[in-house]
Amino acid sequence: MLSLQSYGNAALKLYENGYIPIPIKPLTKRPIISDWPNIKKDYNQIENLSSKYPHAGVGVLLNDLIAFDIDILDETLCLLVKKIITSELGDTIERIGKFPKRALFYRRVGKEFRKQSSKIFNLTKGKAQLEILATGNQCIAFGTHPETKQPYQWIEDSFLDIPIQDLPSVNDKQVKNIITQTEILLRNHLEIKDVVRPIIKASTKENKREVEFKDNFLIGSAIRHIDPEDYDTWIKIGFALKKYFKDEGFEIFDNWSKYKIDGSPCPNYQNKDFNKEKWNSFNPEKIDKKYIFKLATQNGWQGGGIFEIESNTHTSIAKYLKKQFELEGPIPVYDEGELWRYNGLCWKIIPDSDLRQLVHELDQKKTKSGKLIQVSKQFIDGCLYELMSMCSEPRFFEDQPMGVNCKNGFLQMSYDKKPKLLDHDPNHKQRFVFDAKWNDEDFVFPGYLRKLINGCFMSLDEIIKIQLIRLIQQILGVSITGIATKLSTPI
């Protein structure tokens, strides 16, 4: 007697609902036929397969159908990942194999895409990963799970009840967004295990250090969470260590280069002489210890509590966000009703959507007090209000030096001196970059512009001509220097 959920009984009903059923070898996840990726949505082909493999398990071909496979054995985290998916895409049909692992199914819209997945996180209860199975994959619908020896279970409805056109939709952009949110969630719950590694000894000689983070232990602790195997990362960490420790930092750099995060030897390590030669070639300017802290926190480093969130209050979240901004540059400034951030050339408004996303990414993160952060619209509004209060600097942009913010630096101007090109600096308080580079040879009125203006006023009295040319020069000067009056209430 055929099972109600065998291929012989289920295949044609699945075909009617818009799915492409695949016969699966019993007690496995493998299709019986080798050419399964080429099965078409063809009644005769499905009927023939149904007659030939009536007792087979049932899989479905993925392409128009997309499967979110939550491969997580921690029940709480599994449900949190499910929440991320359903919050983005809506509720859908759900199949469970080895509990609490589960798969959620959606209908693809837009361009085809192939399998995508989050990074793998090794948690207390084992591997944790989200896989999005798509074109080129298949997924089990009905049958017996090879490990549990129990039938796959559906939460309420299944493919037999819901046609594919009635499933909620998903596109490639949403998939990438869900993967990002999942990785943030899993990384925040990652427990860093102590690994036996050589002690990195920092120099005890006193030098003048930068104002923030004077304790050398922080840097030694942070780089233990950074893998030296990636060449670009290896070079940047070397720059940062040399800028902070000067030449005394070489031993730290060399010791760090020998071992990966898990304590195993780094395959890229050559020898001490090679590293010394590289170290001597380093001439760091912009990269500093903040890069180390930023990279380490992305890998789960807590910095002895410095980067932990104290509690789930608006104020604690705002303080945490402010610290994160400090890792990348000057603290943002709240002025004229906007939050501004320095990008290395000028100050730019941080879009509201970006700010809200920063808080969104903290959803379900565990705080130092042990409480979980639960994000809502009102919660985000409260956190951002506190952040803006902490960063408030009224009339910040009113007191700025006179000059032009060019692509190659800030051209400082004065009434009695020749213009001087300075390096870009947040204290110049510039909010745009003039799309040109300054060259000292351009100090004289350029030829073509001079000919144009002289030609326009050729027939006028000389005094009037000079006055009009000065007016045009002043208008151009006001434009490129950004000098203007901003009305508090537009007319």
C-alpha positions in Angstrom: 0.0 0.0 0.0 1.3 3.4 -1.0 2.0 6.1 1.6 -0.2 9.1 1.2 3.0 11.2 0.9 4.9 8.8 -1.5 5.9 10.0 -4.9 3.2 7.9 -6.5 0.4 9.6 -4.5 1.8 13.2 -4.2 3.6 13.9 -7.6 0.6 14.8 -9.8 -1.0 16.9 -7.0 2.2 18.8 -6.6 2.4 19.3 -10.4 -1.2 20.8 -10.3 0.0 23.2 -7.6 2.8 24.5 -9.8 5.7 22.5 -8.3 8.1 20.1 -10.1 8.3 16.9 -8.0 11.5 14.7 -8.0 11.6 11.1 -6.9 13.9 10.6 -3.9 15.7 7.4 -2.9 14.0 6.2 0.4 15.9 7.1 3.7 18.2 9.5 1.8 18.1 13.1 0.5 19.3 12.0 -3.0 17.2 11.9 -6.2 16.8 8.5 -7.8 17.4 9.8 -11.3 20.7 11.5 -12.3 19.1 13.9 -14.7 16.8 15.5 -12.1 17.9 19.1 -12.7 16.3 18.8 -16.2 12.9 17.6 -15.2 10.3 19.9 -16.8 6.9 21.0 -15.6 5.4 18.4 -18.0 2.4 16.3 -17.0 3.4 13.2 -19.1 6.9 13.2 -17.7 5.7 13.5 -14.1 3.1 10.8 -14.6 5.7 8.4 -16.1 8.1 9.0 -13.1 5.1 8.5 -10.7 4.4 5.1 -12.3 8.1 4.1 -12.3 8.9 5.2 -8.7 5.7 5.0 -6.8 7.3 4.3 -3.4 10.0 6.9 -3.6 10.2 9.9 -1.4 9.3 13.3 -2.7 11.6 16.3 -3.5 10.9 19.5 -5.3 13.0 21.3 -7.9 14.1 24.8 -6.8 14.1 27.7 -9.2 10.8 29.5 -9.0 10.6 28.0 -5.5 13.1 29.1 -3.0 14.0 27.3 0.3 15.4 29.0 3.4 17.1 26.1 5.2 17.8 27.1 8.8 20.6 24.7 9.8 20.8 25.5 13.5 20.4 23.1 16.4 19.9 25.8 19.0 16.2 26.2 19.2 16.2 29.8 20.4 18.5 30.9 17.6 16.7 28.9 15.1 13.4 30.7 15.9 15.2 34.0 15.9 16.5 33.4 12.4 13.0 32.3 11.4 11.7 35.7 12.8 14.3 37.6 10.6 13.0 35.8 7.5 9.3 36.1 8.2 9.7 39.8 9.3 11.2 40.5 5.9 9.0 38.2 3.7 5.9 37.3 5.7 4.7 34.0 7.1 4.8 30.9 4.9 4.7 27.1 4.8 7.3 25.4 7.0 8.8 22.0 7.0 10.8 20.3 9.8 13.3 17.5 9.4 15.6 17.2 12.3 14.1 19.4 15.0 14.6 22.3 15.6 16.1 22.7 12.1 13.5 23.8 9.5 12.9 25.1 6.0 10.7 27.9 4.9 9.5 28.3 1.3 8.9 31.3 -0.9 8.2 32.1 -4.5 11.0 33.8 -6.4 10.4 37.1 -8.3 12.9 38.9 -10.4 16.1 37.4 -11.8 17.2 33.8 -11.1 19.9 33.3 -8.6 21.8 30.3 -7.3 22.4 29.0 -3.8 23.5 31.6 -1.2 24.4 31.0 2.4 25.6 32.8 5.6 29.0 32.2 7.1 29.2 29.1 9.4 29.3 29.8 13.1 30.5 27.2 15.5 28.2 27.6 18.6 27.8 25.7 21.8 25.2 23.4 20.2 27.1 22.9 17.0 27.3 24.4 13.5 24.9 27.3 12.7 24.2 28.4 9.2 21.4 29.7 7.0 21.3 28.4 3.4 19.1 29.7 0.7 18.6 27.0 -1.8 17.7 28.1 -5.3 18.4 27.4 -9.0 20.4 24.1 -9.3 19.1 22.7 -6.0 16.3 20.4 -4.8 14.7 20.1 -1.4 12.9 17.2 0.3 9.1 17.6 0.7 8.0 14.2 2.0 9.7 11.1 3.1 11.7 9.7 6.0 14.6 11.7 7.5 17.8 9.7 7.2 19.0 10.6 10.7 15.9 10.6 12.8 14.1 7.8 10.8 11.0 9.9 11.3 8.8 11.4 8.6 9.3 15.0 7.6 6.7 17.2 9.4 4.8 20.2 8.1 3.5 23.0 10.3 -0.1 23.1 9.2 -0.1 23.5 5.4 2.3 21.9 2.8 2.9 22.0 -0.9 -0.2 19.8 -1.3 -2.3 22.6 0.2 -0.8 25.8 -1.1 -0.1 26.4 -4.8 3.2 28.1 -5.6 1.5 31.2 -6.9 0.0 31.7 -3.4 3.4 31.7 -1.6 4.8 35.0 -0.5 7.5 36.3 -2.8 11.3 36.9 -2.4 14.0 38.5 -4.6 17.7 38.4 -4.6 18.1 41.7 -2.7 15.9 40.5 0.1 18.0 37.3 0.3 21.2 39.2 0.8 19.6 41.4 3.4 18.4 38.4 5.4 21.8 36.8 5.2 23.4 40.0 6.6 20.9 40.1 9.5 21.4 36.4 10.2 25.2 36.8 10.4 24.9 39.7 12.7 22.5 37.7 15.0 24.8 34.6 15.0 28.0 36.6 15.5 26.5 38.3 18.5 25.7 34.9 20.1 29.1 33.5 19.2 31.0 32.3 22.3 34.7 32.9 21.8 36.6 29.9 23.3 40.0 30.4 24.9 42.8 29.2 22.7 46.3 28.4 23.8 48.5 30.8 21.9 51.9 32.4 22.5 51.7 35.4 24.7 52.2 38.6 22.8 54.4 40.9 24.8 54.0 44.5 24.4 56.8 47.0 25.0 56.9 48.5 28.5 58.9 51.6 27.4 56.8 54.7 28.0 56.1 56.7 24.9 53.5 59.3 24.2 50.4 57.5 22.9 47.2 58.6 21.4 44.6 59.9 23.8 42.2 56.9 23.6 43.0 53.4 24.7 46.4 53.7 26.4 46.4 50.2 27.7 48.6 48.1 25.4 46.8 45.0 26.6 43.7 46.0 24.6 45.6 45.8 21.3 47.2 42.5 22.3 43.8 41.2 23.2 42.1 42.5 20.0 44.6 41.1 17.5 44.0 37.6 18.9 40.6 37.9 17.2 42.1 38.8 13.8 43.4 36.1 11.4 46.8 37.0 9.8 46.1 34.7 6.8 44.5 37.3 4.6 47.4 39.3 3.1 45.5 42.7 2.9 44.5 42.4 6.5 48.1 41.4 7.5 49.5 44.5 5.9 46.9 46.8 7.4 47.4 45.4 10.9 51.2 45.9 10.5 50.6 49.5 9.6 48.4 50.0 12.6 50.8 48.4 15.0 53.7 50.4 13.7 51.8 53.7 14.0 51.0 52.9 17.6 54.1 51.1 18.9 56.6 52.6 16.5 59.6 50.2 15.9 58.9 48.5 19.3 55.8 46.8 17.8 57.7 44.5 15.5 57.8 41.6 17.9 54.0 41.9 18.4 53.5 41.9 14.6 55.8 38.9 14.1 54.3 36.8 16.9 50.8 37.6 15.7 51.7 36.6 12.1 52.6 33.1 13.1 49.3 31.8 14.3 45.6 31.8 13.2 42.7 32.6 15.5 42.3 28.9 16.5 46.0 28.7 17.5 47.1 26.6 14.5 50.2 27.8 12.5 49.5 30.3 9.8 50.4 28.8 6.4 51.4 32.2 5.0 54.1 32.8 7.6 57.6 32.7 6.1 60.2 33.8 8.6 61.2 36.6 10.9 63.6 38.2 8.4 60.9 38.4 5.7 58.5 40.0 8.2 61.2 42.5 9.4 61.8 43.6 5.8 58.1 44.2 5.3 57.9 46.0 8.6 60.7 48.4 7.7 58.8 49.2 4.5 55.7 50.2 6.3 55.0 54.0 6.4 51.6 54.3 8.1 49.7 57.5 7.8 45.9 57.0 8.0 45.5 53.4 9.4 45.8 53.3 13.1 44.7 51.2 16.1 41.1 52.0 15.5 41.3 49.6 12.5 42.4 46.8 14.9 39.5 47.4 17.3 37.0 47.7 14.4 38.1 44.4 12.8 38.3 42.6 16.2 34.8 43.7 17.2 33.4 42.4 13.9 34.9 39.0 14.9 33.3 39.0 18.3 35.9 40.7 20.5 34.3 42.5 23.4 37.3 44.6 24.4 37.1 43.9 28.2 33.6 45.5 28.2 34.6 48.7 26.3 32.4 47.8 23.3 29.6 45.9 25.2 26.2 47.4 25.6 25.5 48.0 29.2 21.7 47.5 29.1 18.7 47.7 26.7 17.9 51.3 27.4 17.9 54.1 24.8 20.9 55.8 26.4 23.0 52.6 26.5 22.3 51.9 22.9 23.2 55.5 21.9 26.5 55.3 23.8 27.3 52.0 22.1 26.6 53.5 18.6 28.7 56.5 19.5 31.7 54.3 20.3 31.2 52.4 17.1 31.4 55.7 15.1 34.6 56.5 17.0 36.3 53.4 15.6 36.0 54.8 12.1 36.7 58.5 12.6 35.5 61.7 14.4 32.3 61.5 16.4 29.3 62.6 14.3 27.9 66.1 14.8 24.2 66.9 15.2 23.5 70.3 13.8 20.8 72.0 11.7 18.4 69.1 12.4 20.7 66.4 10.9 23.4 64.0 12.0 26.6 64.6 10.1 29.6 62.3 9.6 33.1 63.0 8.3 34.1 60.8 5.4 37.7 61.8 5.2 37.0 64.7 2.8 34.0 66.5 4.1 30.9 66.2 6.4 27.9 64.4 5.0 24.4 63.8 6.3 23.9 60.2 7.6 20.7 59.0 5.9 17.9 58.2 8.3 17.6 54.7 6.8 21.3 54.0 7.7 20.9 55.2 11.2 17.8 53.1 11.8 19.6 50.0 10.3 22.4 50.4 12.9 19.8 49.9 15.6 18.0 47.2 13.7 21.2 45.2 13.6 21.2 45.0 17.4 17.8 43.2 17.6 18.0 40.2 19.9 21.6 41.0 20.9 22.4 40.2 24.5 23.5 43.1 26.7 26.0 43.1 29.6 23.1 43.1 32.0 21.8 39.9 30.4 18.7 41.3 28.8 17.9 41.0 25.1 17.4 44.0 22.9 14.0 44.0 21.3 13.8 46.5 18.4 10.6 48.4 17.5 9.9 51.6 15.7 9.5 53.5 19.0 12.6 51.9 20.4 14.7 53.0 17.4 13.3 56.5 17.6 14.3 56.7 21.3 17.8 55.5 20.7 18.4 57.9 17.8 17.0 60.8 19.8 19.6 60.1 22.6 22.4 59.7 20.0 21.6 63.0 18.5 21.5 64.7 21.9 25.0 63.2 22.7 26.4 64.5 19.4 24.7 67.9 19.5 26.9 70.9 18.5 24.6 73.8 17.7 26.0 76.2 15.1 29.0 73.9 14.4 29.2 74.8 10.7 28.9 78.6 11.2 32.5 78.9 12.5 34.5 77.6 9.6 37.8 78.8 8.0 37.5 80.6 4.7 38.6 78.5 1.7 37.8 76.0 -0.9 37.5 72.3 -0.2 39.2 70.8 -3.3 39.7 67.1 -4.2 43.4 67.3 -3.2 43.0 69.3 0.0 41.6 72.4 1.6 42.7 75.6 0.0 42.9 78.1 2.9 42.4 81.7 1.9 43.0 85.0 3.6 42.9 88.7 2.7 46.6 89.3 2.9 48.3 86.0 2.0 48.6 83.6 -0.9 46.2 80.7 -0.7 47.7 77.6 1.0 46.7 74.0 0.3 46.2 72.0 3.5 45.4 68.4 4.1 41.7 67.6 4.6 40.6 67.9 8.2 37.2 67.6 10.0 37.9 70.9 11.7 37.6 72.7 8.4 33.9 71.9 8.7 33.3 71.6 5.0 30.2 70.0 3.7 31.1 69.4 0.0 34.1 68.8 -2.2 34.8 71.1 -5.2 35.3 68.7 -8.1 38.8 70.0 -9.0 42.3 69.9 -7.8 44.3 73.0 -6.9 47.6 73.8 -8.5 49.6 76.8 -7.4 50.2 77.7 -11.0 46.5 78.3 -11.3 46.7 81.3 -8.9 46.6 83.6 -11.8 43.2 84.2 -13.5 43.0 81.3 -16.0 43.3 82.1 -19.7 40.0 80.9 -21.3 37.9 82.3 -18.5 39.7 85.6 -18.7 39.2 85.8 -22.4 35.5 85.0 -22.0 34.8 87.6 -19.4 36.9 90.3 -21.1 35.1 89.5 -24.4 31.7 89.8 -22.8 32.4 93.4 -21.5 34.7 94.5 -24.3 32.5 97.5 -25.4 31.9 98.8 -21.8 33.6 101.6 -20.0 36.8 100.3 -18.4 35.7 101.1 -14.8 32.3 99.4 -15.3 34.0 96.5 -17.0 36.4 96.0 -13.9 33.4 96.2 -11.5 31.4 93.6 -13.4 34.4 91.3 -13.6 34.9 91.6 -9.9 31.2 90.9 -9.3 31.5 87.7 -11.4 34.6 86.7 -9.5 32.9 87.2 -6.2 29.9 85.1 -7.3 32.2 82.3 -8.4 34.1 82.6 -5.1 30.9 82.5 -3.0 29.8 79.4 -5.0 33.0 77.3 -4.6 33.7 78.3 -1.0 30.1 77.4 0.1 29.5 80.8 1.6 25.8 81.4 1.8 23.0 82.5 4.1 20.7 79.7 5.2 17.2 80.9 6.1 15.8 79.3 9.3 12.3 79.7 7.8 12.2 79.7 3.9 10.1 82.4 2.4 
